[in-house]
Amino acid sequence: MKQIGVGILGFGTVGAGVAGGLLAHREVMARRLGVDIVLRKVADLDITTDRGVAVPADVLTTDAESVVADPSVDIVVETIGGTGIAKKLVLAALAAKKCVVTANKKLLAEFGREIFDAAEKSGVDIYFGASVGGGIPIIRVLREGLSGNEIESIYGILNGTCNYILTRMEREGLPFDEVLKDAQRLGYAEANPSLDIDGFDTAHKACILSALAYGFQPQLDQVQVEGIRGLSGMDVKFAADLGYRIKLLAVVAKEGDEVEVGVHPTLIPLDHMLAGVNDAFNAAMVKGDLSDRTMYYGRGAGREPTASTVIGDIGDIARNLAHGETRYQRAVPNYAEGRVALRAAGDIASKFYLRFMLEDRPGAIGAVAAALGRHGVSISALSQKGAREGKEPVPVVAMTHRAKASALDAALDEIRASGVTGEEPVKLRVL
């Protein structure tokens, strides 16, 4: 049986999970794939800390470049993360004509073109199934299972940290800051959680999904990204009262020659399948012209789920190599470049949830309704939440019919200028 050597760069959470899985499941993978996958090297600056994986001492090294150069390593697995040394090592591996597996969504979202060009030049494969959704096979679904479909839309809950925070805010009525601290203590959130809670982790993944679905990958700085930082428990409660649940939603959709890519806190109807995705779980709902709606659900992060997807990619490449094939196909084809464009944020239409803290003055609600109407934003429901106490502003919630974001923004500018609001109006999209 042919042997295929694997070298892992990074021995953190994911790297340790991949190493452990390859060692534990070597025999069963050999029976299933017809190829013996051998863990040759694992590189990390720290090879002394116990990761709970019994890796032979001669496999561990602090020299990552030696792993890339090792002739016994056929597949290089990058689990370092970020865009610094990880990018350098991935490009070096591709230049050495070695196939690469990575879970690095930031690297692919920001430097995907350079990475995929390098793979194409060398005629080797790069697989990245764990870069979006962890243990959910959404990348494989788009590359293979739904390749015969025109993809109409993808809606994704793709960040477990945010989903955990939003779930607890709704279930327990806790404020955002308190749940965030708990999430950090439990390991769901980093000490600096901005990548997650400000929506950029989800945006990286949305860019990758757009490239797979439409052959068009927007620049990250062109994508509209709204996170959940400071989301008020008041809005979580009011949304629930109206029959909705707030989720941080990635939206990737195509209409005509424009692609919408964005990340927004969004009200989702309670009877919608995505509304039932709670805690640290992820999900992606894809609508194809032939398949209609399909949904993929599971753990979007963590050692074992992410390692499972990475090992699946290793297995695919190993089987190809064992049969003398690279089966190279451009990982993210840019076939739509120049033929489609990113839809401008102001041109995107949606239903919206609005909350105003209105001052105690006659005609305040009428002023809000009139301003919305002047800009063509139609209200489907409007209600005052709670009784007024003295001169304190009172919350008023409005649900709109479908409206262009630019029209709503113009109306909100007028409402702010009128002085009837005691604080910044809240605007959330509605699915």
Secondary structure, 3 states (H helix, E strand, C coil): CCEEEEEEECCCHHHHHHHHHHHHCHHHHHHHHCCEEEEEEEECCCCCCCCCCCCCHHHEECCHHHHHHCCCCCEEEECCCCCCHHHHHHHHHHHCCCEEEECCHHHHHHHHHHHHHHHHHHCCCEECHHHCCCCCCHHHHHHHHCCCCCEEEEEEECCHHHHHHHHHHHHHCCCHHHHHHHHHHHCCCCCCCHHHHCCHHHHHHHHHHHHHHHCCCCCHHHCEECCCCCCCHHHHHHHHHCCEEEEEEEEEEEECCEEEEEEEEEEEECCCHHHHCCCCEEEEEEEECCCEEEEEEEECCCHHHHHHHHHHHHHHHHHHHHCCCCCCCCCCCCCCECCEEECCHHHCEEEEEEEEEECCCCCHHHHHHHHHHHCCCCEEEEEECCCCCCCCCEEEEEEECCEEHHHHHHHHHHHHHHCCECCCCEEEEEC
